[in-house]
Amino acid sequence: MTETLSRKIPNAIYRRSSQTAILLSMALFTFLFIVVFRPFDIYGSIRLDSFGYFPDWHFTEDESFYAALTFMVLTGLAAIGISRAIMVRYNRRYGITYSKFILWNLLEFIILAVIITLCSSAMFHHENLLTVFVKVFFRTTCILLIPYGYSFVYIMLVEKVQQLKRLNQQIENDEAAQQRAYVLFNDDKGLRLSVKRDSLLMIESADNYVCVWYLNNGAVKKTMVRNTMKRVAEQLGDDNIRRCHRSYMVNMDRVKVLRREKEGVFIEFGLDGVPDIPISKTYAKSITSWLMK
């Protein structure tokens, strides 16, 4: 619980669209809740013709109720709107944790109660402001606990969604990193061989198979995989593993020497048991371009 309260609230909550949705939903819920249930007999007995400023006005009980309710909701919406604007600015500078958010909501309850108490006193000339404040604060808190509660749940939900997105992104990054670290060779039955990228030497075509040359504990190994050179090249899509001949692909990071002879240009890996690989004219430009990078 302590860890949760010390965490910062996700920044997505402070977007204008999110704050607007929260404020409007709070106002709508409060209005409908009081209209349907009229809890604590709120404003049931208020008559607006008792306004000190408008002694000649006459309102029915329903008119008094809806006028007072509208005034209360609009006043509360304006106060909370100002509070949330300040909250957004405060968050940009200092950040708001869940514990601060709860205290901020409590402060909003107090501010709303003070505003409604002062307005009510000005209109109806209440004498005991403390008694009015206590009643208003209690009723305001009871009514707003539900919309504030589901806004808090909404914040928690947004955080969980963001955590899930970050987890999925981390999984994708890990998978991508693994794919970059290893070269995968598939046959018609699926994955056949996985070779660490810096251990791969070359791929040699052998009819309907390819022969994968790689290092394992310092020793040169070869494994046959049922696949074609063309399909392997498409599957790899790797800039460092390049086709240098109709029958060969080489890991350019493992190349030690390029040697020109009368017969053409050859690649040397500098390893016992690994033959020199010819570079055909078709792929000479591609190899040269890679070396010039």
DRENDO-1510 file (C-alpha; in Angstrom, 1 decimal, always signed):
<recs>
REC; n; res; u; v; w
REC; 1; MET; +0.0; +0.0; +0.0 .
REC; 2; THR; +2.8; +2.4; +0.9 .
REC; 3; GLU; +4.5; +1.6; -2.4 .
REC; 4; THR; +1.3; +2.4; -4.3 .
REC; 5; LEU; +0.8; +5.8; -2.5 .
REC; 6; SER; +4.4; +6.8; -3.3 .
REC; 7; ARG; +4.1; +6.1; -7.0 .
REC; 8; LYS; +3.5; +9.0; -9.4 .
REC; 9; ILE; +0.1; +9.2; -11.2 .
REC; 10; PRO; +0.4; +8.5; -14.9 .
REC; 11; ASN; +0.8; +11.7; -17.0 .
REC; 12; ALA; -2.0; +10.5; -19.4 .
REC; 13; ILE; -4.4; +11.6; -16.6 .
REC; 14; TYR; -3.3; +15.3; -17.0 .
REC; 15; ARG; -4.3; +15.5; -20.7 .
REC; 16; ARG; -6.9; +18.1; -21.3 .
REC; 17; SER; -9.3; +15.5; -22.8 .
REC; 18; SER; -8.9; +13.2; -19.7 .
REC; 19; GLN; -9.5; +16.1; -17.2 .
REC; 20; THR; -12.5; +17.4; -19.2 .
REC; 21; ALA; -14.0; +13.9; -19.2 .
REC; 22; ILE; -13.5; +13.5; -15.5 .
REC; 23; LEU; -15.0; +16.9; -14.6 .
REC; 24; LEU; -18.0; +16.5; -16.9 .
REC; 25; SER; -18.7; +13.0; -15.6 .
REC; 26; MET; -18.5; +14.2; -12.0 .
REC; 27; ALA; -20.9; +17.1; -12.7 .
REC; 28; LEU; -23.3; +14.9; -14.5 .
REC; 29; PHE; -23.2; +12.2; -11.9 .
REC; 30; THR; -23.7; +14.7; -9.0 .
REC; 31; PHE; -26.7; +16.3; -10.8 .
REC; 32; LEU; -28.4; +13.0; -11.6 .
REC; 33; PHE; -27.7; +11.5; -8.2 .
REC; 34; ILE; -29.2; +14.4; -6.3 .
REC; 35; VAL; -32.2; +14.7; -8.7 .
REC; 36; VAL; -33.0; +10.9; -8.4 .
REC; 37; PHE; -32.2; +10.3; -4.7 .
REC; 38; ARG; -32.3; +13.8; -3.1 .
REC; 39; PRO; -30.1; +12.6; -0.3 .
REC; 40; PHE; -30.2; +14.2; +3.2 .
REC; 41; ASP; -33.2; +16.2; +2.0 .
REC; 42; ILE; -30.7; +18.6; +0.2 .
REC; 43; TYR; -32.4; +21.8; -0.8 .
REC; 44; GLY; -35.8; +20.2; -0.4 .
REC; 45; SER; -36.9; +23.0; +1.9 .
REC; 46; ILE; -35.1; +25.9; +0.3 .
REC; 47; ARG; -37.2; +28.6; -1.2 .
REC; 48; LEU; -35.4; +31.0; -3.4 .
REC; 49; ASP; -38.0; +33.7; -2.6 .
REC; 50; SER; -36.2; +33.9; +0.8 .
REC; 51; PHE; -33.3; +35.5; -1.0 .
REC; 52; GLY; -32.5; +38.7; +0.8 .
REC; 53; TYR; -31.7; +40.4; -2.5 .
REC; 54; PHE; -35.0; +39.4; -4.3 .
REC; 55; PRO; -37.8; +39.6; -1.8 .
REC; 56; ASP; -40.5; +39.9; -4.5 .
REC; 57; TRP; -39.5; +36.6; -6.3 .
REC; 58; HIS; -41.7; +33.6; -5.8 .
REC; 59; PHE; -40.6; +30.1; -6.7 .
REC; 60; THR; -42.2; +26.7; -6.3 .
REC; 61; GLU; -40.4; +24.0; -4.3 .
REC; 62; ASP; -39.2; +22.2; -7.5 .
REC; 63; GLU; -38.0; +25.5; -9.0 .
REC; 64; SER; -36.1; +26.3; -5.8 .
REC; 65; PHE; -34.6; +22.8; -5.8 .
REC; 66; TYR; -33.4; +22.8; -9.4 .
REC; 67; ALA; -32.1; +26.4; -9.2 .
REC; 68; ALA; -30.1; +25.6; -6.1 .
REC; 69; LEU; -28.9; +22.3; -7.5 .
REC; 70; THR; -27.7; +24.0; -10.8 .
REC; 71; PHE; -26.0; +26.7; -8.8 .
REC; 72; MET; -24.3; +24.1; -6.6 .
REC; 73; VAL; -23.1; +21.9; -9.5 .
REC; 74; LEU; -21.9; +24.9; -11.6 .
REC; 75; THR; -20.1; +26.4; -8.7 .
REC; 76; GLY; -18.5; +23.1; -7.8 .
REC; 77; LEU; -17.5; +22.5; -11.5 .
REC; 78; ALA; -15.8; +25.9; -11.7 .
REC; 79; ALA; -13.9; +25.3; -8.4 .
REC; 80; ILE; -12.7; +21.9; -9.3 .
REC; 81; GLY; -11.8; +23.0; -12.8 .
REC; 82; ILE; -9.5; +25.7; -11.3 .
REC; 83; SER; -8.1; +23.2; -8.9 .
REC; 84; ARG; -7.3; +20.7; -11.7 .
REC; 85; ALA; -5.7; +23.4; -13.8 .
REC; 86; ILE; -3.4; +24.2; -10.8 .
REC; 87; MET; -2.8; +20.4; -10.3 .
REC; 88; VAL; -1.6; +20.1; -13.9 .
REC; 89; ARG; +0.9; +22.9; -13.5 .
REC; 90; TYR; +2.0; +21.5; -10.2 .
REC; 91; ASN; +2.5; +18.1; -11.7 .
REC; 92; ARG; +4.6; +19.4; -14.5 .
REC; 93; ARG; +7.0; +20.9; -12.0 .
REC; 94; TYR; +7.0; +18.5; -9.1 .
REC; 95; GLY; +5.0; +15.4; -10.0 .
REC; 96; ILE; +2.0; +14.1; -8.0 .
REC; 97; THR; +1.9; +10.8; -6.2 .
REC; 98; TYR; -1.2; +8.9; -5.2 .
REC; 99; SER; -0.9; +10.1; -1.6 .
REC; 100; LYS; -0.7; +13.8; -2.8 .
REC; 101; PHE; -3.7; +13.1; -5.1 .
REC; 102; ILE; -5.8; +11.9; -2.3 .
REC; 103; LEU; -4.9; +14.9; -0.1 .
REC; 104; TRP; -5.6; +17.2; -3.1 .
REC; 105; ASN; -9.1; +15.7; -3.4 .
REC; 106; LEU; -9.7; +16.2; +0.3 .
REC; 107; LEU; -8.7; +19.8; -0.1 .
REC; 108; GLU; -11.1; +20.1; -3.0 .
REC; 109; PHE; -13.9; +18.9; -0.7 .
REC; 110; ILE; -13.0; +21.5; +1.8 .
REC; 111; ILE; -12.9; +24.3; -0.8 .
REC; 112; LEU; -16.2; +23.3; -2.2 .
REC; 113; ALA; -17.8; +23.3; +1.3 .
REC; 114; VAL; -16.4; +26.7; +2.0 .
REC; 115; ILE; -17.6; +28.2; -1.3 .
REC; 116; ILE; -21.1; +26.7; -0.9 .
REC; 117; THR; -21.3; +27.8; +2.7 .
REC; 118; LEU; -20.3; +31.4; +1.9 .
REC; 119; CYS; -22.7; +31.6; -1.0 .
REC; 120; SER; -25.5; +30.1; +1.1 .
REC; 121; SER; -24.8; +32.5; +3.9 .
REC; 122; ALA; -24.9; +35.5; +1.5 .
REC; 123; MET; -28.2; +34.4; +0.0 .
REC; 124; PHE; -30.0; +33.1; +3.1 .
REC; 125; HIS; -28.3; +35.1; +5.8 .
REC; 126; HIS; -27.2; +32.1; +7.9 .
REC; 127; GLU; -25.8; +33.1; +11.3 .
REC; 128; ASN; -23.9; +30.1; +12.4 .
REC; 129; LEU; -21.4; +29.5; +9.5 .
REC; 130; LEU; -19.6; +26.7; +11.3 .
REC; 131; THR; -22.7; +24.6; +11.6 .
REC; 132; VAL; -23.6; +25.2; +8.0 .
REC; 133; PHE; -20.0; +24.4; +6.9 .
REC; 134; VAL; -20.0; +21.1; +8.8 .
REC; 135; LYS; -23.3; +20.1; +7.2 .
REC; 136; VAL; -22.3; +21.1; +3.7 .
REC; 137; PHE; -18.9; +19.4; +4.0 .
REC; 138; PHE; -20.5; +16.2; +5.2 .
REC; 139; ARG; -23.1; +16.2; +2.4 .
REC; 140; THR; -20.7; +17.2; -0.3 .
REC; 141; THR; -18.2; +14.6; +0.7 .
REC; 142; CYS; -20.8; +11.8; +0.8 .
REC; 143; ILE; -22.2; +12.8; -2.6 .
REC; 144; LEU; -18.8; +13.2; -4.3 .
REC; 145; LEU; -17.1; +10.1; -2.9 .
REC; 146; ILE; -18.6; +8.0; -5.6 .
REC; 147; PRO; -17.5; +10.1; -8.7 .
REC; 148; TYR; -14.2; +10.8; -7.0 .
REC; 149; GLY; -13.9; +7.1; -6.3 .
REC; 150; TYR; -14.5; +6.0; -9.9 .
REC; 151; SER; -12.1; +8.7; -11.2 .
REC; 152; PHE; -9.5; +7.2; -8.9 .
REC; 153; VAL; -10.3; +3.7; -10.3 .
REC; 154; TYR; -10.0; +5.2; -13.8 .
REC; 155; ILE; -6.5; +6.5; -12.9 .
REC; 156; MET; -5.5; +3.1; -11.6 .
REC; 157; LEU; -6.8; +1.5; -14.8 .
REC; 158; VAL; -4.8; +3.9; -17.0 .
REC; 159; GLU; -1.7; +3.1; -15.1 .
REC; 160; LYS; -2.3; -0.7; -15.5 .
REC; 161; VAL; -2.9; -0.2; -19.2 .
REC; 162; GLN; +0.4; +1.8; -19.5 .
REC; 163; GLN; +2.2; -0.9; -17.5 .
REC; 164; LEU; +0.8; -3.5; -19.8 .
REC; 165; LYS; +1.9; -1.5; -22.9 .
REC; 166; ARG; +5.4; -1.1; -21.4 .
REC; 167; LEU; +5.6; -4.8; -20.7 .
REC; 168; ASN; +4.5; -5.7; -24.2 .
REC; 169; GLN; +7.0; -3.2; -25.6 .
REC; 170; GLN; +9.7; -4.7; -23.4 .
REC; 171; ILE; +8.8; -8.2; -24.7 .
REC; 172; GLU; +8.9; -7.0; -28.3 .
REC; 173; ASN; +12.3; -5.3; -27.6 .
REC; 174; ASP; +13.6; -8.5; -26.0 .
REC; 175; GLU; +12.4; -10.6; -28.9 .
REC; 176; ALA; +13.9; -8.1; -31.4 .
REC; 177; ALA; +17.2; -8.1; -29.4 .
REC; 178; GLN; +17.2; -11.9; -29.4 .
REC; 179; GLN; +16.6; -12.0; -33.1 .
REC; 180; ARG; +19.4; -9.6; -33.7 .
REC; 181; ALA; +21.7; -11.6; -31.5 .
REC; 182; TYR; +20.9; -14.9; -33.2 .
REC; 183; VAL; +20.4; -16.0; -36.8 .
REC; 184; LEU; +17.4; -18.4; -37.1 .
REC; 185; PHE; +17.3; -21.1; -39.9 .
REC; 186; ASN; +14.0; -22.7; -40.6 .
REC; 187; ASP; +13.1; -25.8; -42.7 .
REC; 188; ASP; +9.7; -27.0; -43.8 .
REC; 189; LYS; +9.0; -28.2; -40.2 .
REC; 190; GLY; +9.9; -24.9; -38.5 .
REC; 191; LEU; +12.9; -23.7; -36.6 .
REC; 192; ARG; +15.9; -26.0; -37.4 .
REC; 193; LEU; +18.9; -24.1; -36.2 .
REC; 194; SER; +19.7; -21.0; -34.1 .
REC; 195; VAL; +23.2; -19.6; -34.4 .
REC; 196; LYS; +24.7; -16.7; -32.5 .
REC; 197; ARG; +25.2; -13.9; -35.0 .
REC; 198; ASP; +28.9; -13.4; -34.2 .
REC; 199; SER; +29.5; -17.1; -34.4 .
REC; 200; LEU; +28.0; -17.5; -37.9 .
REC; 201; LEU; +30.6; -17.7; -40.7 .
REC; 202; MET; +28.8; -18.4; -44.0 .
REC; 203; ILE; +25.9; -20.2; -45.7 .
REC; 204; GLU; +26.6; -22.6; -48.6 .
REC; 205; SER; +24.0; -23.8; -51.1 .
REC; 206; ALA; +23.6; -27.5; -51.6 .
REC; 207; ASP; +20.7; -28.2; -54.0 .
REC; 208; ASN; +17.6; -28.2; -51.8 .
REC; 209; TYR; +19.6; -27.7; -48.7 .
REC; 210; VAL; +21.9; -25.0; -47.2 .
REC; 211; CYS; +25.0; -25.8; -45.2 .
REC; 212; VAL; +25.4; -23.4; -42.3 .
REC; 213; TRP; +29.1; -22.9; -41.2 .
REC; 214; TYR; +29.6; -21.6; -37.7 .
REC; 215; LEU; +31.9; -21.6; -34.7 .
REC; 216; ASN; +31.1; -23.6; -31.5 .
REC; 217; ASN; +33.6; -23.4; -28.7 .
REC; 218; GLY; +36.3; -22.3; -31.1 .
REC; 219; ALA; +35.7; -25.3; -33.5 .
REC; 220; VAL; +34.2; -25.0; -37.0 .
REC; 221; LYS; +30.8; -26.7; -37.3 .
REC; 222; LYS; +28.5; -27.4; -40.2 .
REC; 223; THR; +24.8; -28.2; -40.2 .
REC; 224; MET; +22.5; -29.0; -43.1 .
REC; 225; VAL; +19.1; -27.3; -43.2 .
REC; 226; ARG; +16.5; -28.2; -45.8 .
REC; 227; ASN; +15.9; -24.8; -47.4 .
REC; 228; THR; +16.9; -22.8; -50.5 .
REC; 229; MET; +19.5; -20.0; -50.6 .
REC; 230; LYS; +16.9; -17.6; -52.0 .
REC; 231; ARG; +14.5; -18.3; -49.2 .
REC; 232; VAL; +17.2; -18.1; -46.5 .
REC; 233; ALA; +18.3; -14.7; -47.9 .
REC; 234; GLU; +14.7; -13.5; -47.7 .
REC; 235; GLN; +14.2; -14.8; -44.2 .
REC; 236; LEU; +17.4; -13.2; -42.9 .
REC; 237; GLY; +17.0; -9.7; -44.4 .
REC; 238; ASP; +20.3; -8.9; -42.7 .
REC; 239; ASP; +22.6; -6.2; -44.0 .
REC; 240; ASN; +25.8; -7.8; -42.6 .
REC; 241; ILE; +25.1; -11.3; -43.9 .
REC; 242; ARG; +25.4; -10.8; -47.6 .
REC; 243; ARG; +25.2; -12.8; -50.8 .
REC; 244; CYS; +28.7; -12.9; -52.5 .
REC; 245; HIS; +28.1; -15.7; -54.9 .
REC; 246; ARG; +25.3; -17.8; -56.3 .
REC; 247; SER; +26.2; -20.5; -53.8 .
REC; 248; TYR; +27.4; -18.5; -50.8 .
REC; 249; MET; +26.4; -16.0; -48.3 .
REC; 250; VAL; +28.9; -14.7; -45.8 .
REC; 251; ASN; +28.9; -12.9; -42.5 .
REC; 252; MET; +30.9; -9.8; -43.4 .
REC; 253; ASP; +31.7; -9.2; -39.7 .
REC; 254; ARG; +33.8; -12.4; -39.7 .
REC; 255; VAL; +35.7; -11.7; -42.9 .
REC; 256; LYS; +39.4; -11.3; -42.3 .
REC; 257; VAL; +40.9; -10.8; -45.8 .
REC; 258; LEU; +39.7; -9.9; -49.3 .
REC; 259; ARG; +42.2; -11.3; -51.8 .
REC; 260; ARG; +42.4; -10.6; -55.5 .
REC; 261; GLU; +43.7; -13.3; -57.8 .
REC; 262; LYS; +43.7; -13.9; -61.6 .
REC; 263; GLU; +40.6; -16.0; -61.1 .
REC; 264; GLY; +38.8; -13.2; -59.2 .
REC; 265; VAL; +38.3; -11.9; -55.6 .
REC; 266; PHE; +38.2; -14.3; -52.7 .
REC; 267; ILE; +37.1; -14.0; -49.1 .
REC; 268; GLU; +39.3; -15.4; -46.3 .
REC; 269; PHE; +38.0; -16.2; -42.8 .
REC; 270; GLY; +41.5; -17.1; -41.4 .
REC; 271; LEU; +40.2; -20.3; -39.9 .
REC; 272; ASP; +41.5; -23.8; -40.4 .
REC; 273; GLY; +39.0; -26.0; -42.3 .
REC; 274; VAL; +37.1; -23.0; -43.8 .
REC; 275; PRO; +37.7; -22.6; -47.6 .
REC; 276; ASP; +38.2; -19.3; -49.3 .
REC; 277; ILE; +34.9; -18.0; -50.8 .
REC; 278; PRO; +34.8; -16.5; -54.3 .
REC; 279; ILE; +33.0; -13.2; -55.0 .
REC; 280; SER; +31.2; -13.3; -58.3 .
REC; 281; LYS; +30.9; -10.3; -60.5 .
REC; 282; THR; +27.1; -10.2; -59.9 .
REC; 283; TYR; +27.6; -9.5; -56.2 .
REC; 284; ALA; +31.0; -7.6; -56.3 .
REC; 285; LYS; +29.3; -4.2; -56.3 .
REC; 286; SER; +27.2; -5.1; -53.3 .
REC; 287; ILE; +30.2; -6.3; -51.3 .
REC; 288; THR; +32.2; -3.3; -52.2 .
REC; 289; SER; +29.4; -0.9; -51.2 .
REC; 290; TRP; +29.2; -2.6; -47.8 .
REC; 291; LEU; +33.0; -2.3; -47.3 .
REC; 292; MET; +32.9; +1.4; -48.2 .
REC; 293; LYS; +30.3; +2.3; -45.5 .
</recs>
